[in-house]
Amino acid sequence: MHRGEEITLESAALVDKIVRDGRGGFCYELNGAFAHLLTALGYRVSLLAGRVAGPDGSFGIPYDHLALRVEAEGEEEPFLVDVGFGRNSHHPLVLTGRGEQSDPAGVFTIAEAEGGELDVIKDGAVQYRLEQRPHLLRDFESGCWWHRTSPKSPFTQSLVCSRLTEDGGRISISGRTLLTTGADGRTERREMPEDEVVAAYRTHFGFALDRAPQVRQGWVAAPGR
């Protein structure tokens, strides 16, 4: 979205972008493609809609977030699987579990919320509220369009790219700042000159970009254009 490119919520297109083109994405793309993979491997996958919790305790728009309910053969309980939320657990969570679930990212709890929804809680703070009814990938098109076009979307207000590292830490580029977080939680920050940004995306994320992404505040386009 920071390069003004169209985002197509179709399984084949998402897999091509991430696997063939070596690119990343946000929740609709990453979890959408991962659902396609898990289904091909024989898992039973449902797409769930969530609303991300804001700092004031309010929740985002409908179809604000896409997460996965995954059922595996031989397992009695379904899992919450989410590879598209930056502050989420590193490993699947038991979706029907109501006690604390320890993970390298913190202590998680899934709690009943109003209207039959579920709150996903990390270290005592609600991350997002999740519907339990399944959806189709195309149901998320309105949320995807809003997030890539609205000036109120966090994605049009900032530029961030992040991934877990093999040792359980995280590496991120926020604007023109490179952040390296170790498994112990310590973070090193380094401001990059403009001519290093494209190379940093290639080195740390494998993205072969011809130009650095830019925040596109206020950019609005009609769906499908």
VOPAGU-2260 file (C-alpha; in pm, 1 decimal, decimal comma):
REM VOPAGU-2260
SITE   aa  ch    i         X         Y         Z
SITE  MET   A    0       0,0       0,0       0,0
SITE  HIS   A    1     295,0     232,7      58,9
SITE  ARG   A    2     387,9     190,8    -308,0
SITE  GLY   A    3      36,2     259,9    -437,9
SITE  GLU   A    4      -9,5     -97,5    -556,7
SITE  GLU   A    5    -341,5    -282,2    -574,0
SITE  ILE   A    6    -410,4    -552,0    -311,9
SITE  THR   A    7    -618,9    -840,0    -443,2
SITE  LEU   A    8    -782,9   -1064,9    -184,2
SITE  GLU   A    9    -772,1   -1385,8    -382,9
SITE  SER   A   10    -577,0   -1686,3    -255,3
SITE  ALA   A   11    -370,1   -1741,8    -570,6
SITE  ALA   A   12    -279,3   -1372,3    -598,5
SITE  LEU   A   13    -172,0   -1356,7    -233,8
SITE  VAL   A   14      46,3   -1667,7    -263,3
SITE  ASP   A   15     205,6   -1527,6    -579,7
SITE  LYS   A   16     284,8   -1197,6    -408,0
SITE  ILE   A   17     437,4   -1353,6     -97,1
SITE  VAL   A   18     603,0   -1668,3    -239,8
SITE  ARG   A   19     680,5   -1588,7    -603,0
SITE  ASP   A   20     748,8   -1217,1    -564,5
SITE  GLY   A   21     912,5   -1244,1    -221,0
SITE  ARG   A   22     701,0    -974,3     -62,5
SITE  GLY   A   23     521,4    -926,0     267,3
SITE  GLY   A   24     177,5    -799,1     354,1
SITE  PHE   A   25     -64,2    -725,0     634,3
SITE  CYS   A   26    -316,6    -952,0     807,0
SITE  TYR   A   27    -553,7   -1001,0     514,4
SITE  GLU   A   28    -266,2   -1108,9     290,5
SITE  LEU   A   29     -51,8   -1309,4     531,9
SITE  ASN   A   30    -333,5   -1497,0     703,1
SITE  GLY   A   31    -522,3   -1526,8     374,3
SITE  ALA   A   32    -226,0   -1696,7     207,3
SITE  PHE   A   33    -151,6   -1908,3     516,4
SITE  ALA   A   34    -513,0   -2029,5     521,9
SITE  HIS   A   35    -470,5   -2139,8     159,7
SITE  LEU   A   36    -155,0   -2334,9     254,0
SITE  LEU   A   37    -308,5   -2498,1     562,5
SITE  THR   A   38    -618,1   -2600,4     368,1
SITE  ALA   A   39    -399,4   -2760,2      99,8
SITE  LEU   A   40    -219,1   -2953,9     375,6
SITE  GLY   A   41    -547,8   -3097,3     500,8
SITE  TYR   A   42    -630,9   -2870,7     795,0
SITE  ARG   A   43    -983,9   -2738,0     843,6
SITE  VAL   A   44    -954,6   -2360,0     839,0
SITE  SER   A   45   -1210,1   -2087,1     909,5
SITE  LEU   A   46   -1147,2   -1715,6     853,5
SITE  LEU   A   47   -1244,3   -1507,4    1156,8
SITE  ALA   A   48   -1299,9   -1132,1    1168,9
SITE  GLY   A   49   -1153,8    -924,5    1449,3
SITE  ARG   A   50   -1145,2    -563,0    1565,4
SITE  VAL   A   51    -815,8    -436,7    1704,1
SITE  ALA   A   52    -820,1    -268,3    2046,2
SITE  GLY   A   53    -708,0      93,2    2054,0
SITE  PRO   A   54    -513,9     261,2    2337,3
SITE  ASP   A   55    -839,3     410,1    2468,8
SITE  GLY   A   56   -1008,1      69,1    2491,3
SITE  SER   A   57   -1226,0     117,2    2182,8
SITE  PHE   A   58   -1227,2    -128,6    1894,8
SITE  GLY   A   59   -1166,8     -77,8    1525,3
SITE  ILE   A   60   -1392,9    -109,5    1224,7
SITE  PRO   A   61   -1573,5    -430,5    1120,7
SITE  TYR   A   62   -1333,8    -664,8     937,0
SITE  ASP   A   63   -1046,8    -473,2    1095,2
SITE  HIS   A   64    -837,8    -789,1    1128,8
SITE  LEU   A   65    -827,5   -1140,2     983,4
SITE  ALA   A   66    -727,0   -1438,1    1198,7
SITE  LEU   A   67    -764,5   -1815,2    1156,9
SITE  ARG   A   68    -944,5   -2092,5    1340,9
SITE  VAL   A   69    -760,0   -2414,7    1257,7
SITE  GLU   A   70    -867,0   -2769,0    1333,0
SITE  ALA   A   71    -610,5   -3047,0    1306,5
SITE  GLU   A   72    -677,2   -3419,2    1280,2
SITE  GLY   A   73    -622,7   -3588,0    1614,9
SITE  GLU   A   74    -659,2   -3263,9    1811,9
SITE  GLU   A   75    -971,4   -3223,9    2024,2
SITE  GLU   A   76    -965,5   -2845,7    2037,7
SITE  PRO   A   77    -928,1   -2584,0    1760,7
SITE  PHE   A   78    -638,1   -2340,7    1749,5
SITE  LEU   A   79    -618,7   -1966,1    1697,4
SITE  VAL   A   80    -349,2   -1915,9    1434,2
SITE  ASP   A   81    -241,5   -1562,8    1344,9
SITE  VAL   A   82      68,4   -1481,8    1139,9
SITE  GLY   A   83     -55,4   -1132,5    1055,0
SITE  PHE   A   84     -59,6    -950,8    1389,2
SITE  GLY   A   85     270,4    -805,2    1501,2
SITE  ARG   A   86     215,8    -840,9    1875,7
SITE  ASN   A   87      64,7   -1188,5    1858,4
SITE  SER   A   88     192,0   -1516,3    1998,1
SITE  HIS   A   89     472,9   -1698,9    1821,4
SITE  HIS   A   90     282,0   -2028,2    1841,0
SITE  PRO   A   91     -85,0   -2127,6    1794,1
SITE  LEU   A   92    -316,4   -2073,9    2090,7
SITE  VAL   A   93    -590,1   -2311,2    2198,9
SITE  LEU   A   94    -897,5   -2119,8    2088,5
SITE  THR   A   95   -1131,4   -2281,7    2341,0
SITE  GLY   A   96    -885,0   -2258,1    2629,9
SITE  ARG   A   97    -974,1   -2002,3    2895,9
SITE  GLY   A   98    -667,4   -2023,8    3115,8
SITE  GLU   A   99    -329,0   -1859,0    3070,9
SITE  GLN   A  100    -123,3   -1980,2    2774,4
SITE  SER   A  101     249,2   -1913,6    2792,4
SITE  ASP   A  102     434,6   -1822,1    2474,6
SITE  PRO   A  103     775,4   -1667,2    2393,6
SITE  ALA   A  104     589,7   -1341,6    2318,7
SITE  GLY   A  105     414,0   -1330,4    2657,5
SITE  VAL   A  106     123,3   -1478,2    2848,9
SITE  PHE   A  107    -198,9   -1500,9    2649,2
SITE  THR   A  108    -560,1   -1551,4    2755,0
SITE  ILE   A  109    -869,2   -1595,8    2540,7
SITE  ALA   A  110   -1173,7   -1467,5    2725,3
SITE  GLU   A  111   -1545,9   -1454,0    2655,9
SITE  ALA   A  112   -1668,0   -1108,7    2549,9
SITE  GLU   A  113   -2006,6    -954,6    2484,4
SITE  GLY   A  114   -2219,0   -1086,3    2199,5
SITE  GLY   A  115   -2048,1   -1424,5    2197,6
SITE  GLU   A  116   -1718,0   -1276,2    2078,7
SITE  LEU   A  117   -1372,1   -1351,6    2219,5
SITE  ASP   A  118   -1103,4   -1118,8    2352,0
SITE  VAL   A  119    -743,7   -1213,6    2276,2
SITE  ILE   A  120    -538,1   -1082,1    2568,1
SITE  LYS   A  121    -160,2   -1052,4    2597,5
SITE  ASP   A  122      -0,8    -982,7    2937,5
SITE  GLY   A  123    -332,0    -844,9    3064,7
SITE  ALA   A  124    -403,1    -612,8    2769,4
SITE  VAL   A  125    -668,3    -687,2    2506,4
SITE  GLN   A  126    -513,2    -713,3    2160,6
SITE  TYR   A  127    -827,9    -766,6    1956,1
SITE  ARG   A  128   -1188,6    -886,8    1978,2
SITE  LEU   A  129   -1277,7   -1180,3    1758,1
SITE  GLU   A  130   -1603,9   -1296,2    1604,5
SITE  GLN   A  131   -1658,9   -1671,4    1608,6
SITE  ARG   A  132   -1863,0   -1708,4    1289,1
SITE  PRO   A  133   -1660,8   -1796,1     977,2
SITE  HIS   A  134   -1622,0   -1565,3     678,1
SITE  LEU   A  135   -1507,0   -1578,0     318,0
SITE  LEU   A  136   -1188,9   -1400,6     210,4
SITE  ARG   A  137   -1386,9   -1157,1      -3,4
SITE  ASP   A  138   -1580,1   -1045,4     306,8
SITE  PHE   A  139   -1266,3    -861,1     417,9
SITE  GLU   A  140   -1240,6    -642,8     107,0
SITE  SER   A  141   -1408,7    -343,8     273,9
SITE  GLY   A  142   -1170,5    -354,2     571,8
SITE  CYS   A  143    -871,6    -399,4     343,7
SITE  TRP   A  144    -975,7    -103,5     128,6
SITE  TRP   A  145   -1033,9     116,9     434,5
SITE  HIS   A  146    -694,6      33,5     583,7
SITE  ARG   A  147    -502,6     112,9     266,4
SITE  THR   A  148    -690,8     432,9     179,7
SITE  SER   A  149    -830,3     605,0     489,3
SITE  PRO   A  150    -620,6     879,3     652,7
SITE  LYS   A  151    -744,5     735,8     984,5
SITE  SER   A  152    -587,6     396,5     916,8
SITE  PRO   A  153    -268,2     324,1    1113,7
SITE  PHE   A  154    -116,7     189,4     791,5
SITE  THR   A  155    -151,0     522,3     608,0
SITE  GLN   A  156     -14,5     713,7     906,6
SITE  SER   A  157     306,7     515,8     950,2
SITE  LEU   A  158     548,2     287,9     771,5
SITE  VAL   A  159     656,7     -33,2     944,3
SITE  CYS   A  160     789,9    -370,6     836,1
SITE  SER   A  161     864,5    -639,9    1093,3
SITE  ARG   A  162     941,8   -1009,7    1129,5
SITE  LEU   A  163    1042,5   -1257,0    1396,7
SITE  THR   A  164    1402,7   -1375,6    1400,1
SITE  GLU   A  165    1521,6   -1730,1    1448,7
SITE  ASP   A  166    1627,5   -1664,9    1809,8
SITE  GLY   A  167    1283,3   -1536,0    1911,7
SITE  GLY   A  168    1365,8   -1169,0    1870,8
SITE  ARG   A  169    1234,1    -927,9    1610,4
SITE  ILE   A  170    1375,4    -702,9    1342,8
SITE  SER   A  171    1178,2    -404,3    1218,4
SITE  ILE   A  172    1204,5    -100,3     997,1
SITE  SER   A  173     989,3     186,3    1122,1
SITE  GLY   A  174    1006,7     479,6     885,5
SITE  ARG   A  175    1381,3     516,7     840,4
SITE  THR   A  176    1471,4     355,8    1175,2
SITE  LEU   A  177    1612,4       3,1    1197,3
SITE  LEU   A  178    1511,1    -169,4    1522,2
SITE  THR   A  179    1671,8    -494,0    1634,0
SITE  THR   A  180    1508,3    -659,1    1936,5
SITE  GLY   A  181    1672,7    -956,7    2105,4
SITE  ALA   A  182    1496,6   -1247,2    2270,5
SITE  ASP   A  183    1555,4   -1067,6    2603,0
SITE  GLY   A  184    1345,6    -772,5    2485,4
SITE  ARG   A  185    1633,9    -527,1    2448,9
SITE  THR   A  186    1603,6    -309,0    2139,0
SITE  GLU   A  187    1878,1    -134,5    1945,2
SITE  ARG   A  188    1779,6     157,1    1721,6
SITE  ARG   A  189    1970,9     297,7    1427,3
SITE  GLU   A  190    1863,2     582,5    1203,4
SITE  MET   A  191    1939,6     501,7     839,7
SITE  PRO   A  192    2032,1     752,8     571,5
SITE  GLU   A  193    1796,4     746,2     274,2
SITE  ASP   A  194    2043,9     565,9      48,9
SITE  GLU   A  195    2057,5     263,8     285,5
SITE  VAL   A  196    1683,6     197,9     310,0
SITE  VAL   A  197    1630,2     -14,6      -2,5
SITE  ALA   A  198    1934,4    -228,7      84,0
SITE  ALA   A  199    1805,4    -276,7     439,8
SITE  TYR   A  200    1474,3    -413,3     310,2
SITE  ARG   A  201    1668,8    -657,9      92,4
SITE  THR   A  202    1910,4    -763,9     367,8
SITE  HIS   A  203    1661,9    -810,3     650,5
SITE  PHE   A  204    1342,9    -906,4     466,2
SITE  GLY   A  205    1451,0   -1031,1     124,3
SITE  PHE   A  206    1248,1    -762,7     -55,1
SITE  ALA   A  207    1393,8    -661,3    -391,7
SITE  LEU   A  208    1253,9    -307,5    -413,6
SITE  ASP   A  209    1341,2     -49,1    -677,5
SITE  ARG   A  210    1259,6     238,6    -444,1
SITE  ALA   A  211    1196,1     294,8     -74,5
SITE  PRO   A  212     833,7     286,6      44,3
SITE  GLN   A  213     681,2     617,7     151,4
SITE  VAL   A  214     396,0     699,2     388,1
SITE  ARG   A  215      97,0     785,9     170,6
SITE  GLN   A  216    -118,1     991,6     405,4
SITE  GLY   A  217    -448,6    1104,1     263,0
SITE  TRP   A  218    -417,2     884,3     -45,9
SITE  VAL   A  219    -766,8     766,8    -143,4
SITE  ALA   A  220    -860,7     538,2    -430,3
SITE  ALA   A  221   -1184,5     371,2    -528,2
SITE  PRO   A  222   -1204,4      -6,6    -472,0
SITE  GLY   A  223   -1067,9    -200,7    -766,1
SITE  ARG   A  224    -883,4      95,6    -917,4
